[in-house]
Amino acid sequence: MKHIILVTVFVTFIATSCFAKVVPPRAVESAFKQKFPTATKISWGKENAHEYEADFTENGVEHSANFSEAGKWVETETRADFNSLPTEVKAAFNAQHKGAKQNEVAKIERANGVIYEIEIQEGKKGKDCLYYEDGSSVK
C-alpha cells in the first residue's frame, strides 16, 4: 500500500511540473512587451536556469525570444524558408552539404548580429549548420 501511495504522489508531481505554467519575472515580461508590442499567442517557458523563452506570433509569423532573468533580450528566432535566406548562406550551405535535406530553417537575431540555422539529418541524428549573413560558418 505504501508503494502505491508513493507512486501516486510521484506521478502527480511529475504531471504537475510538466504542465505547470511558467510565469516570467516582471522585468522579463516588461522587456518582452516593449520589444514585441503586437505579439499574440504568447506562451512562456524556461530555456535554461537563467533564461526565459517566449513563443509567440507577430504579424502572422511564429517567433521565439529569450530574455535573461533581469529582462535583457538575448535573441529572437524566427522560422524561415530556405529560399528566403541570403544568397551567400544558400551557396555556402549547398557547397558544404550538397543534396542534404533541410529539416528546419531559422533566422536568429542577437545583439551582435544575425545568424542562420539550417537543421539537417545526418544518419539518425540531426545536425545544426550555422552561418553568418556573408555565408561564413559559425564556429
N, CA, C and O atoms as CSV, one atom per row, in Angstrom:
chain,resi,resn,atom,element,x,y,z
A,1,MET,N,N,0.823,-1.192,0.000
A,1,MET,CA,C,0.000,0.000,0.000
A,1,MET,C,C,0.870,1.261,0.000
A,1,MET,O,O,0.592,2.232,-0.704
A,2,LYS,N,N,1.927,1.213,0.810
A,2,LYS,CA,C,2.835,2.361,0.884
A,2,LYS,C,C,3.448,2.632,-0.490
A,2,LYS,O,O,3.620,3.785,-0.883
A,3,HIS,N,N,3.771,1.570,-1.208
A,3,HIS,CA,C,4.350,1.684,-2.551
A,3,HIS,C,C,3.378,2.378,-3.510
A,3,HIS,O,O,3.790,3.232,-4.295
A,4,ILE,N,N,2.111,2.024,-3.453
A,4,ILE,CA,C,1.097,2.613,-4.328
A,4,ILE,C,C,0.948,4.102,-4.032
A,4,ILE,O,O,0.811,4.900,-4.959
A,5,ILE,N,N,0.971,4.481,-2.784
A,5,ILE,CA,C,0.847,5.889,-2.402
A,5,ILE,C,C,2.049,6.671,-2.915
A,5,ILE,O,O,1.887,7.768,-3.451
A,6,LEU,N,N,3.254,6.122,-2.759
A,6,LEU,CA,C,4.454,6.807,-3.239
A,6,LEU,C,C,4.437,6.973,-4.751
A,6,LEU,O,O,4.795,8.033,-5.264
A,7,VAL,N,N,4.026,5.943,-5.460
A,7,VAL,CA,C,3.955,6.014,-6.918
A,7,VAL,C,C,2.926,7.072,-7.334
A,7,VAL,O,O,3.179,7.847,-8.256
A,8,THR,N,N,1.792,7.111,-6.677
A,8,THR,CA,C,0.750,8.087,-6.985
A,8,THR,C,C,1.250,9.512,-6.757
A,8,THR,O,O,1.018,10.394,-7.584
A,9,VAL,N,N,1.936,9.736,-5.640
A,9,VAL,CA,C,2.483,11.056,-5.338
A,9,VAL,C,C,3.524,11.437,-6.386
A,9,VAL,O,O,3.530,12.570,-6.867
A,10,PHE,N,N,4.390,10.517,-6.740
A,10,PHE,CA,C,5.435,10.774,-7.730
A,10,PHE,C,C,4.831,11.113,-9.092
A,10,PHE,O,O,5.245,12.086,-9.723
A,11,VAL,N,N,3.870,10.334,-9.546
A,11,VAL,CA,C,3.237,10.573,-10.845
A,11,VAL,C,C,2.515,11.921,-10.840
A,11,VAL,O,O,2.581,12.657,-11.824
A,12,THR,N,N,1.837,12.248,-9.758
A,12,THR,CA,C,1.151,13.541,-9.647
A,12,THR,C,C,2.146,14.683,-9.713
A,12,THR,O,O,1.898,15.682,-10.389
A,13,PHE,N,N,3.266,14.551,-9.023
A,13,PHE,CA,C,4.301,15.589,-9.038
A,13,PHE,C,C,4.854,15.790,-10.440
A,13,PHE,O,O,4.997,16.925,-10.894
A,14,ILE,N,N,5.164,14.706,-11.123
A,14,ILE,CA,C,5.716,14.789,-12.481
A,14,ILE,C,C,4.694,15.424,-13.426
A,14,ILE,O,O,5.041,16.314,-14.202
A,15,ALA,N,N,3.460,14.979,-13.368
A,15,ALA,CA,C,2.427,15.524,-14.252
A,15,ALA,C,C,2.216,17.009,-13.997
A,15,ALA,O,O,2.060,17.783,-14.941
A,16,THR,N,N,2.210,17.409,-12.746
A,16,THR,CA,C,2.016,18.820,-12.403
A,16,THR,C,C,3.169,19.663,-12.892
A,16,THR,O,O,2.946,20.738,-13.448
A,17,SER,N,N,4.400,19.209,-12.702
A,17,SER,CA,C,5.552,20.003,-13.121
A,17,SER,C,C,5.686,20.048,-14.639
A,17,SER,O,O,6.197,21.033,-15.172
A,18,CYS,N,N,5.245,19.021,-15.347
A,18,CYS,CA,C,5.321,19.024,-16.810
A,18,CYS,C,C,4.345,20.020,-17.420
A,18,CYS,O,O,4.625,20.601,-18.469
A,19,PHE,N,N,3.211,20.222,-16.776
A,19,PHE,CA,C,2.194,21.087,-17.334
A,19,PHE,C,C,2.062,22.403,-16.590
A,19,PHE,O,O,1.123,23.162,-16.829
A,20,ALA,N,N,2.995,22.679,-15.688
A,20,ALA,CA,C,2.955,23.924,-14.930
A,20,ALA,C,C,3.220,25.102,-15.854
A,20,ALA,O,O,4.097,25.058,-16.718
A,21,LYS,N,N,2.449,26.142,-15.651
A,21,LYS,CA,C,2.611,27.345,-16.463
A,21,LYS,C,C,3.775,28.155,-15.913
A,21,LYS,O,O,3.840,28.420,-14.712
A,22,VAL,N,N,4.684,28.545,-16.780
A,22,VAL,CA,C,5.835,29.348,-16.378
A,22,VAL,C,C,5.413,30.813,-16.389
A,22,VAL,O,O,4.878,31.315,-17.378
A,23,VAL,N,N,5.661,31.478,-15.287
A,23,VAL,CA,C,5.376,32.905,-15.182
A,23,VAL,C,C,6.717,33.625,-15.052
A,23,VAL,O,O,7.425,33.448,-14.060
A,24,PRO,N,N,7.063,34.432,-16.046
A,24,PRO,CA,C,8.358,35.121,-16.001
A,24,PRO,C,C,8.341,36.273,-14.991
A,24,PRO,O,O,7.274,36.767,-14.629
A,25,PRO,N,N,9.515,36.697,-14.542
A,25,PRO,CA,C,9.589,37.858,-13.655
A,25,PRO,C,C,9.069,39.106,-14.372
A,25,PRO,O,O,9.034,39.154,-15.602
A,26,ARG,N,N,8.668,40.105,-13.601
A,26,ARG,CA,C,8.136,41.347,-14.179
A,26,ARG,C,C,9.096,41.991,-15.165
A,26,ARG,O,O,8.678,42.491,-16.210
A,27,ALA,N,N,10.382,41.979,-14.834
A,27,ALA,CA,C,11.381,42.600,-15.713
A,27,ALA,C,C,11.381,41.931,-17.085
A,27,ALA,O,O,11.530,42.599,-18.108
A,28,VAL,N,N,11.215,40.629,-17.102
A,28,VAL,CA,C,11.199,39.876,-18.358
A,28,VAL,C,C,9.940,40.207,-19.144
A,28,VAL,O,O,10.004,40.481,-20.342
A,29,GLU,N,N,8.800,40.180,-18.470
A,29,GLU,CA,C,7.542,40.478,-19.141
A,29,GLU,C,C,7.516,41.904,-19.688
A,29,GLU,O,O,7.034,42.144,-20.795
A,30,SER,N,N,8.027,42.822,-18.921
A,30,SER,CA,C,8.073,44.226,-19.341
A,30,SER,C,C,8.974,44.404,-20.560
A,30,SER,O,O,8.600,45.085,-21.515
A,31,ALA,N,N,10.153,43.799,-20.532
A,31,ALA,CA,C,11.080,43.894,-21.662
A,31,ALA,C,C,10.472,43.259,-22.909
A,31,ALA,O,O,10.628,43.778,-24.015
A,32,PHE,N,N,9.782,42.140,-22.729
A,32,PHE,CA,C,9.143,41.466,-23.858
A,32,PHE,C,C,8.082,42.371,-24.485
A,32,PHE,O,O,8.049,42.544,-25.704
A,33,LYS,N,N,7.218,42.945,-23.650
A,33,LYS,CA,C,6.139,43.807,-24.164
A,33,LYS,C,C,6.691,45.038,-24.879
A,33,LYS,O,O,6.108,45.507,-25.857
A,34,GLN,N,N,7.810,45.555,-24.391
A,34,GLN,CA,C,8.420,46.707,-25.031
A,34,GLN,C,C,9.009,46.337,-26.401
A,34,GLN,O,O,8.882,47.098,-27.361
A,35,LYS,N,N,9.645,45.179,-26.485
A,35,LYS,CA,C,10.291,44.760,-27.733
A,35,LYS,C,C,9.285,44.224,-28.755
A,35,LYS,O,O,9.480,44.389,-29.959
A,36,PHE,N,N,8.214,43.584,-28.283
A,36,PHE,CA,C,7.229,42.958,-29.166
A,36,PHE,C,C,5.813,43.405,-28.786
A,36,PHE,O,O,5.024,42.588,-28.313
A,37,PRO,N,N,5.481,44.670,-28.982
A,37,PRO,CA,C,4.196,45.197,-28.518
A,37,PRO,C,C,2.970,44.604,-29.207
A,37,PRO,O,O,1.873,44.658,-28.649
A,38,THR,N,N,3.127,44.044,-30.397
A,38,THR,CA,C,1.969,43.496,-31.106
A,38,THR,C,C,1.920,41.965,-31.059
A,38,THR,O,O,1.163,41.344,-31.806
A,39,ALA,N,N,2.718,41.364,-30.190
A,39,ALA,CA,C,2.759,39.898,-30.087
A,39,ALA,C,C,1.431,39.339,-29.586
A,39,ALA,O,O,0.760,39.940,-28.746
A,40,THR,N,N,1.070,38.175,-30.121
A,40,THR,CA,C,-0.121,37.454,-29.672
A,40,THR,C,C,0.262,35.991,-29.436
A,40,THR,O,O,1.374,35.572,-29.757
A,41,LYS,N,N,-0.657,35.233,-28.882
A,41,LYS,CA,C,-0.461,33.796,-28.630
A,41,LYS,C,C,0.863,33.546,-27.905
A,41,LYS,O,O,1.674,32.727,-28.338
A,42,ILE,N,N,1.069,34.253,-26.808
A,42,ILE,CA,C,2.326,34.193,-26.065
A,42,ILE,C,C,2.287,33.050,-25.061
A,42,ILE,O,O,1.331,32.923,-24.295
A,43,SER,N,N,3.315,32.226,-25.064
A,43,SER,CA,C,3.460,31.193,-24.039
A,43,SER,C,C,4.907,31.214,-23.557
A,43,SER,O,O,5.839,31.352,-24.350
A,44,TRP,N,N,5.076,31.076,-22.256
A,44,TRP,CA,C,6.398,31.185,-21.639
A,44,TRP,C,C,6.943,29.829,-21.222
A,44,TRP,O,O,6.197,28.929,-20.836
A,45,GLY,N,N,8.246,29.708,-21.309
A,45,GLY,CA,C,8.956,28.529,-20.838
A,45,GLY,C,C,10.329,28.955,-20.343
A,45,GLY,O,O,10.687,30.131,-20.405
A,46,LYS,N,N,11.081,28.000,-19.858
A,46,LYS,CA,C,12.456,28.264,-19.422
A,46,LYS,C,C,13.397,27.668,-20.449
A,46,LYS,O,O,13.312,26.478,-20.755
A,47,GLU,N,N,14.287,28.476,-20.979
A,47,GLU,CA,C,15.304,27.996,-21.914
A,47,GLU,C,C,16.378,27.237,-21.143
A,47,GLU,O,O,16.848,26.181,-21.567
A,48,ASN,N,N,16.752,27.805,-20.003
A,48,ASN,CA,C,17.718,27.181,-19.109
A,48,ASN,C,C,17.513,27.804,-17.726
A,48,ASN,O,O,16.524,28.503,-17.506
A,49,ALA,N,N,18.414,27.563,-16.818
A,49,ALA,CA,C,18.238,28.039,-15.442
A,49,ALA,C,C,18.172,29.559,-15.329
A,49,ALA,O,O,17.622,30.078,-14.358
A,50,HIS,N,N,18.725,30.284,-16.310
A,50,HIS,CA,C,18.803,31.743,-16.197
A,50,HIS,C,C,18.118,32.505,-17.328
A,50,HIS,O,O,18.219,33.730,-17.396
A,51,GLU,N,N,17.422,31.793,-18.218
A,51,GLU,CA,C,16.752,32.452,-19.339
A,51,GLU,C,C,15.311,31.998,-19.478
A,51,GLU,O,O,14.978,30.831,-19.273
A,52,TYR,N,N,14.465,32.959,-19.834
A,52,TYR,CA,C,13.063,32.684,-20.132
A,52,TYR,C,C,12.874,32.772,-21.632
A,52,TYR,O,O,13.513,33.586,-22.299
A,53,GLU,N,N,11.990,31.927,-22.167
A,53,GLU,CA,C,11.731,31.911,-23.599
A,53,GLU,C,C,10.239,32.103,-23.843
A,53,GLU,O,O,9.407,31.407,-23.262
A,54,ALA,N,N,9.918,33.051,-24.704
A,54,ALA,CA,C,8.531,33.287,-25.097
A,54,ALA,C,C,8.340,32.775,-26.517
A,54,ALA,O,O,9.089,33.142,-27.422
A,55,ASP,N,N,7.343,31.934,-26.708
A,55,ASP,CA,C,6.910,31.542,-28.051
A,55,ASP,C,C,5.697,32.408,-28.350
A,55,ASP,O,O,4.793,32.517,-27.522
A,56,PHE,N,N,5.668,33.025,-29.530
A,56,PHE,CA,C,4.589,33.958,-29.827
A,56,PHE,C,C,4.428,34.139,-31.329
A,56,PHE,O,O,5.238,33.668,-32.126
A,57,THR,N,N,3.366,34.829,-31.683
A,57,THR,CA,C,3.097,35.166,-33.072
A,57,THR,C,C,3.088,36.682,-33.184
A,57,THR,O,O,2.534,37.374,-32.330
A,58,GLU,N,N,3.705,37.191,-34.241
A,58,GLU,CA,C,3.676,38.623,-34.514
A,58,GLU,C,C,3.529,38.795,-36.021
A,58,GLU,O,O,4.328,38.269,-36.797
A,59,ASN,N,N,2.511,39.528,-36.421
A,59,ASN,CA,C,2.219,39.732,-37.846
A,59,ASN,C,C,2.066,38.406,-38.592
A,59,ASN,O,O,2.494,38.283,-39.740
A,60,GLY,N,N,1.461,37.425,-37.944
A,60,GLY,CA,C,1.207,36.131,-38.558
A,60,GLY,C,C,2.398,35.205,-38.656
A,60,GLY,O,O,2.298,34.131,-39.250
A,61,VAL,N,N,3.539,35.602,-38.077
A,61,VAL,CA,C,4.765,34.803,-38.140
A,61,VAL,C,C,5.109,34.287,-36.743
A,61,VAL,O,O,5.009,35.028,-35.764
A,62,GLU,N,N,5.513,33.018,-36.650
A,62,GLU,CA,C,5.892,32.424,-35.367
A,62,GLU,C,C,7.329,32.783,-35.006
A,62,GLU,O,O,8.225,32.728,-35.848
A,63,HIS,N,N,7.534,33.150,-33.750
A,63,HIS,CA,C,8.850,33.518,-33.239
A,63,HIS,C,C,9.048,32.893,-31.864
A,63,HIS,O,O,8.107,32.413,-31.232
A,64,SER,N,N,10.298,32.914,-31.423
A,64,SER,CA,C,10.606,32.667,-30.014
A,64,SER,C,C,11.682,33.680,-29.641
A,64,SER,O,O,12.560,33.999,-30.443
A,65,ALA,N,N,11.598,34.175,-28.418
A,65,ALA,CA,C,12.573,35.164,-27.962
A,65,ALA,C,C,13.018,34.800,-26.554
A,65,ALA,O,O,12.213,34.382,-25.722
A,66,ASN,N,N,14.302,34.963,-26.303
A,66,ASN,CA,C,14.867,34.654,-24.995
A,66,ASN,C,C,15.271,35.934,-24.289
A,66,ASN,O,O,15.760,36.883,-24.903
A,67,PHE,N,N,15.052,35.934,-22.966
A,67,PHE,CA,C,15.412,37.056,-22.116
A,67,PHE,C,C,16.090,36.522,-20.862
A,67,PHE,O,O,15.736,35.458,-20.355
A,68,SER,N,N,17.071,37.278,-20.367
A,68,SER,CA,C,17.713,36.902,-19.106
A,68,SER,C,C,16.726,37.150,-17.966
A,68,SER,O,O,15.701,37.804,-18.157
A,69,GLU,N,N,17.034,36.631,-16.797
A,69,GLU,CA,C,16.177,36.846,-15.622
A,69,GLU,C,C,15.996,38.330,-15.310
A,69,GLU,O,O,14.975,38.732,-14.752
A,70,ALA,N,N,16.989,39.138,-15.671
A,70,ALA,CA,C,16.936,40.584,-15.413
A,70,ALA,C,C,16.134,41.323,-16.485
A,70,ALA,O,O,15.911,42.527,-16.362
A,71,GLY,N,N,15.700,40.625,-17.528
A,71,GLY,CA,C,14.909,41.255,-18.571
A,71,GLY,C,C,15.707,41.706,-19.771
A,71,GLY,O,O,15.186,42.434,-20.616
A,72,LYS,N,N,16.952,41.296,-19.869
A,72,LYS,CA,C,17.772,41.668,-21.031
A,72,LYS,C,C,17.469,40.708,-22.180
A,72,LYS,O,O,17.515,39.489,-22.017
A,73,TRP,N,N,17.156,41.283,-23.348
A,73,TRP,CA,C,16.890,40.471,-24.526
A,73,TRP,C,C,18.165,39.750,-24.939
A,73,TRP,O,O,19.237,40.353,-24.987
A,74,VAL,N,N,18.049,38.460,-25.237
A,74,VAL,CA,C,19.188,37.638,-25.631
A,74,VAL,C,C,19.153,37.357,-27.136
A,74,VAL,O,O,20.129,37.607,-27.842
A,75,GLU,N,N,18.026,36.840,-27.616
A,75,GLU,CA,C,17.905,36.533,-29.037
A,75,GLU,C,C,16.454,36.319,-29.423
A,75,GLU,O,O,15.589,36.064,-28.585
A,76,THR,N,N,16.220,36.433,-30.726
A,76,THR,CA,C,14.908,36.124,-31.300
A,76,THR,C,C,15.137,35.154,-32.450
A,76,THR,O,O,15.981,35.383,-33.316
A,77,GLU,N,N,14.377,34.077,-32.443
A,77,GLU,CA,C,14.466,33.071,-33.500
A,77,GLU,C,C,13.163,33.065,-34.281
A,77,GLU,O,O,12.076,33.002,-33.708
A,78,THR,N,N,13.293,33.134,-35.603
A,78,THR,CA,C,12.129,33.158,-36.483
A,78,THR,C,C,12.264,32.050,-37.511
A,78,THR,O,O,13.302,31.911,-38.157
A,79,ARG,N,N,11.216,31.271,-37.655
A,79,ARG,CA,C,11.237,30.236,-38.689
A,79,ARG,C,C,11.389,30.891,-40.045
A,79,ARG,O,O,10.866,31.978,-40.289
A,80,ALA,N,N,12.103,30.227,-40.912
A,80,ALA,CA,C,12.348,30.784,-42.240
A,80,ALA,C,C,12.231,29.683,-43.282
A,80,ALA,O,O,12.188,28.497,-42.957
A,81,ASP,N,N,12.181,30.092,-44.511
A,81,ASP,CA,C,12.190,29.184,-45.640
A,81,ASP,C,C,13.592,29.242,-46.250
A,81,ASP,O,O,14.178,30.320,-46.348
A,82,PHE,N,N,14.121,28.117,-46.652
A,82,PHE,CA,C,15.471,28.073,-47.195
A,82,PHE,C,C,15.649,29.078,-48.340
A,82,PHE,O,O,16.682,29.741,-48.431
A,83,ASN,N,N,14.652,29.187,-49.202
A,83,ASN,CA,C,14.746,30.083,-50.352
A,83,ASN,C,C,14.797,31.560,-49.961
A,83,ASN,O,O,15.210,32.398,-50.763
A,84,SER,N,N,14.379,31.883,-48.735
A,84,SER,CA,C,14.397,33.281,-48.290
A,84,SER,C,C,15.741,33.685,-47.681
A,84,SER,O,O,15.941,34.854,-47.350
A,85,LEU,N,N,16.654,32.739,-47.533
A,85,LEU,CA,C,17.954,33.039,-46.935
A,85,LEU,C,C,18.805,33.869,-47.897
A,85,LEU,O,O,18.590,33.833,-49.109
A,86,PRO,N,N,19.770,34.616,-47.356
A,86,PRO,CA,C,20.683,35.355,-48.234
A,86,PRO,C,C,21.389,34.406,-49.199
A,86,PRO,O,O,21.683,33.260,-48.860
A,87,THR,N,N,21.652,34.896,-50.390
A,87,THR,CA,C,22.303,34.101,-51.435
A,87,THR,C,C,23.597,33.471,-50.941
A,87,THR,O,O,23.873,32.310,-51.240
A,88,GLU,N,N,24.398,34.229,-50.184
A,88,GLU,CA,C,25.679,33.732,-49.682
A,88,GLU,C,C,25.499,32.539,-48.743
A,88,GLU,O,O,26.298,31.603,-48.761
A,89,VAL,N,N,24.450,32.578,-47.928
A,89,VAL,CA,C,24.179,31.480,-46.988
A,89,VAL,C,C,23.764,30.230,-47.755
A,89,VAL,O,O,24.257,29.136,-47.482
A,90,LYS,N,N,22.864,30.395,-48.708
A,90,LYS,CA,C,22.422,29.242,-49.510
A,90,LYS,C,C,23.584,28.628,-50.274
A,90,LYS,O,O,23.713,27.405,-50.335
A,91,ALA,N,N,24.428,29.469,-50.855
A,91,ALA,CA,C,25.572,28.965,-51.634
A,91,ALA,C,C,26.539,28.202,-50.743
A,91,ALA,O,O,27.013,27.130,-51.118
A,92,ALA,N,N,26.837,28.741,-49.568
A,92,ALA,CA,C,27.762,28.069,-48.644
A,92,ALA,C,C,27.176,26.739,-48.169
A,92,ALA,O,O,27.882,25.732,-48.121
A,93,PHE,N,N,25.910,26.736,-47.825
A,93,PHE,CA,C,25.264,25.502,-47.384
A,93,PHE,C,C,25.297,24.454,-48.487
A,93,PHE,O,O,25.680,23.308,-48.249
A,94,ASN,N,N,24.901,24.839,-49.679
A,94,ASN,CA,C,24.865,23.886,-50.804
A,94,ASN,C,C,26.248,23.345,-51.130
A,94,ASN,O,O,26.380,22.185,-51.521
A,95,ALA,N,N,27.274,24.163,-50.977
A,95,ALA,CA,C,28.643,23.704,-51.239
A,95,ALA,C,C,29.112,22.715,-50.175
A,95,ALA,O,O,29.813,21.752,-50.487
A,96,GLN,N,N,28.734,22.946,-48.938
A,96,GLN,CA,C,29.198,22.098,-47.834
A,96,GLN,C,C,28.322,20.869,-47.606
A,96,GLN,O,O,28.795,19.857,-47.090
A,97,HIS,N,N,27.062,20.952,-47.985
A,97,HIS,CA,C,26.112,19.869,-47.688
A,97,HIS,C,C,25.289,19.530,-48.933
A,97,HIS,O,O,24.058,19.512,-48.899
A,98,LYS,N,N,25.983,19.269,-50.005
A,98,LYS,CA,C,25.339,19.004,-51.291
A,98,LYS,C,C,24.294,17.890,-51.167
A,98,LYS,O,O,24.593,16.786,-50.712
A,99,GLY,N,N,23.075,18.201,-51.577
A,99,GLY,CA,C,21.994,17.221,-51.570
A,99,GLY,C,C,21.349,16.979,-50.219
A,99,GLY,O,O,20.428,16.167,-50.122
A,100,ALA,N,N,21.802,17.659,-49.172
A,100,ALA,CA,C,21.223,17.453,-47.839
A,100,ALA,C,C,19.818,18.050,-47.777
A,100,ALA,O,O,19.554,19.113,-48.339
A,101,LYS,N,N,18.933,17.353,-47.088
A,101,LYS,CA,C,17.562,17.829,-46.919
A,101,LYS,C,C,17.500,18.695,-45.659
A,101,LYS,O,O,17.952,18.290,-44.588
A,102,GLN,N,N,16.939,19.875,-45.806
A,102,GLN,CA,C,16.786,20.767,-44.656
A,102,GLN,C,C,15.527,20.384,-43.879
A,102,GLN,O,O,14.435,20.335,-44.444
A,103,ASN,N,N,15.686,20.110,-42.563
A,103,ASN,CA,C,14.532,19.814,-41.722
A,103,ASN,C,C,13.856,21.099,-41.259
A,103,ASN,O,O,12.643,21.259,-41.395
A,104,GLU,N,N,14.646,22.004,-40.715
A,104,GLU,CA,C,14.137,23.292,-40.252
A,104,GLU,C,C,15.151,24.371,-40.567
A,104,GLU,O,O,16.358,24.130,-40.579
A,105,VAL,N,N,14.642,25.561,-40.820
A,105,VAL,CA,C,15.491,26.711,-41.107
A,105,VAL,C,C,15.025,27.855,-40.227
A,105,VAL,O,O,13.823,28.070,-40.067
A,106,ALA,N,N,15.982,28.601,-39.646
A,106,ALA,CA,C,15.619,29.719,-38.776
A,106,ALA,C,C,16.606,30.866,-38.921
A,106,ALA,O,O,17.787,30.680,-39.214
A,107,LYS,N,N,16.072,32.052,-38.705
A,107,LYS,CA,C,16.892,33.260,-38.632
A,107,LYS,C,C,16.993,33.606,-37.150
A,107,LYS,O,O,15.977,33.723,-36.465
A,108,ILE,N,N,18.220,33.768,-36.658
A,108,ILE,CA,C,18.431,34.063,-35.238
A,108,ILE,C,C,19.080,35.435,-35.124
A,108,ILE,O,O,20.205,35.652,-35.574
A,109,GLU,N,N,18.345,36.351,-34.512
A,109,GLU,CA,C,18.843,37.713,-34.316
A,109,GLU,C,C,19.375,37.848,-32.895
A,109,GLU,O,O,18.695,37.495,-31.931
A,110,ARG,N,N,20.591,38.359,-32.775
A,110,ARG,CA,C,21.234,38.607,-31.487
A,110,ARG,C,C,21.776,40.026,-31.497
A,110,ARG,O,O,21.830,40.667,-32.547
A,111,ALA,N,N,22.172,40.512,-30.349
A,111,ALA,CA,C,22.707,41.872,-30.251
A,111,ALA,C,C,23.928,42.056,-31.142
A,111,ALA,O,O,24.158,43.148,-31.663
A,112,ASN,N,N,24.715,40.991,-31.322
A,112,ASN,CA,C,25.942,41.105,-32.125
A,112,ASN,C,C,25.752,40.721,-33.589
A,112,ASN,O,O,26.732,40.602,-34.323
A,113,GLY,N,N,24.508,40.525,-34.027
A,113,GLY,CA,C,24.267,40.232,-35.432
A,113,GLY,C,C,23.263,39.119,-35.660
A,113,GLY,O,O,22.607,38.645,-34.732
A,114,VAL,N,N,23.160,38.716,-36.905
A,114,VAL,CA,C,22.203,37.693,-37.331
A,114,VAL,C,C,22.963,36.458,-37.780
A,114,VAL,O,O,23.989,36.551,-38.453
A,115,ILE,N,N,22.440,35.296,-37.394
A,115,ILE,CA,C,22.951,34.036,-37.926
A,115,ILE,C,C,21.770,33.226,-38.443
A,115,ILE,O,O,20.625,33.447,-38.049
A,116,TYR,N,N,22.063,32.299,-39.320
A,116,TYR,CA,C,21.046,31.440,-39.890
A,116,TYR,C,C,21.350,30.002,-39.497
A,116,TYR,O,O,22.488,29.543,-39.582
A,117,GLU,N,N,20.309,29.306,-39.067
A,117,GLU,CA,C,20.443,27.920,-38.622
A,117,GLU,C,C,19.682,27.028,-39.591
A,117,GLU,O,O,18.495,27.231,-39.845
A,118,ILE,N,N,20.383,26.044,-40.123
A,118,ILE,CA,C,19.770,25.084,-41.028
A,118,ILE,C,C,19.983,23.703,-40.412
A,118,ILE,O,O,21.115,23.237,-40.280
A,119,GLU,N,N,18.899,23.068,-40.046
A,119,GLU,CA,C,18.990,21.736,-39.438
A,119,GLU,C,C,18.875,20.688,-40.526
A,119,GLU,O,O,17.968,20.727,-41.357
A,120,ILE,N,N,19.825,19.738,-40.506
A,120,ILE,CA,C,19.798,18.643,-41.476
A,120,ILE,C,C,19.816,17.316,-40.728
A,120,ILE,O,O,20.115,17.264,-39.535
A,121,GLN,N,N,19.497,16.269,-41.433
A,121,GLN,CA,C,19.555,14.926,-40.874
A,121,GLN,C,C,20.875,14.308,-41.279
A,121,GLN,O,O,21.201,14.251,-42.465
A,122,GLU,N,N,21.641,13.842,-40.298
A,122,GLU,CA,C,22.901,13.157,-40.565
A,122,GLU,C,C,22.830,11.804,-39.878
A,122,GLU,O,O,23.020,11.694,-38.667
A,123,GLY,N,N,22.556,10.787,-40.664
A,123,GLY,CA,C,22.347,9.464,-40.079
A,123,GLY,C,C,21.058,9.478,-39.280
A,123,GLY,O,O,20.004,9.858,-39.790
A,124,LYS,N,N,21.147,9.064,-38.026
A,124,LYS,CA,C,19.961,9.055,-37.167
A,124,LYS,C,C,19.838,10.322,-36.338
A,124,LYS,O,O,18.842,10.518,-35.642
A,125,LYS,N,N,20.857,11.191,-36.409
A,125,LYS,CA,C,20.857,12.406,-35.608
A,125,LYS,C,C,20.671,13.638,-36.472
A,125,LYS,O,O,20.999,13.648,-37.659
A,126,GLY,N,N,20.130,14.688,-35.841
A,126,GLY,CA,C,20.031,15.972,-36.514
A,126,GLY,C,C,21.307,16.764,-36.288
A,126,GLY,O,O,21.998,16.566,-35.288
A,127,LYS,N,N,21.618,17.649,-37.202
A,127,LYS,CA,C,22.801,18.487,-37.087
A,127,LYS,C,C,22.407,19.912,-37.441
A,127,LYS,O,O,21.708,20.136,-38.429
A,128,ASP,N,N,22.851,20.881,-36.639
A,128,ASP,CA,C,22.594,22.282,-36.916
A,128,ASP,C,C,23.784,22.882,-37.644
A,128,ASP,O,O,24.918,22.803,-37.172
A,129,CYS,N,N,23.519,23.483,-38.794
A,129,CYS,CA,C,24.542,24.181,-39.571
A,129,CYS,C,C,24.278,25.675,-39.394
A,129,CYS,O,O,23.191,26.158,-39.714
A,130,LEU,N,N,25.264,26.400,-38.889
A,130,LEU,CA,C,25.092,27.813,-38.580
A,130,LEU,C,C,25.957,28.676,-39.480
A,130,LEU,O,O,27.132,28.380,-39.702
A,131,TYR,N,N,25.362,29.757,-40.002
A,131,TYR,CA,C,26.051,30.646,-40.928
A,131,TYR,C,C,25.794,32.106,-40.581
A,131,TYR,O,O,24.711,32.478,-40.129
A,132,TYR,N,N,26.831,32.927,-40.806
A,132,TYR,CA,C,26.649,34.364,-40.752
A,132,TYR,C,C,26.016,34.822,-42.060
A,132,TYR,O,O,25.943,34.047,-43.013
A,133,GLU,N,N,25.563,36.052,-42.118
A,133,GLU,CA,C,24.907,36.578,-43.316
A,133,GLU,C,C,25.785,36.549,-44.557
A,133,GLU,O,O,25.278,36.472,-45.676
A,134,ASP,N,N,27.106,36.609,-44.367
A,134,ASP,CA,C,28.017,36.583,-45.524
A,134,ASP,C,C,28.308,35.173,-46.020
A,134,ASP,O,O,29.072,35.000,-46.969
A,135,GLY,N,N,27.705,34.154,-45.387
A,135,GLY,CA,C,27.893,32.768,-45.803
A,135,GLY,C,C,28.992,32.041,-45.070
A,135,GLY,O,O,29.166,30.838,-45.263
A,136,SER,N,N,29.749,32.745,-44.223
A,136,SER,CA,C,30.794,32.053,-43.472
A,136,SER,C,C,30.164,31.243,-42.336
A,136,SER,O,O,29.141,31.624,-41.767
A,137,SER,N,N,30.804,30.118,-42.028
A,137,SER,CA,C,30.286,29.225,-40.984
A,137,SER,C,C,30.558,29.788,-39.592
A,137,SER,O,O,31.603,30.385,-39.335
A,138,VAL,N,N,29.593,29.583,-38.708
A,138,VAL,CA,C,29.773,29.932,-37.304
A,138,VAL,C,C,30.539,28.793,-36.661
A,138,VAL,O,O,30.121,27.639,-36.752
A,139,LYS,N,N,31.634,29.091,-36.022
A,139,LYS,CA,C,32.461,28.050,-35.388
A,139,LYS,C,C,31.970,27.756,-33.994
A,139,LYS,O,O,32.540,26.909,-33.305
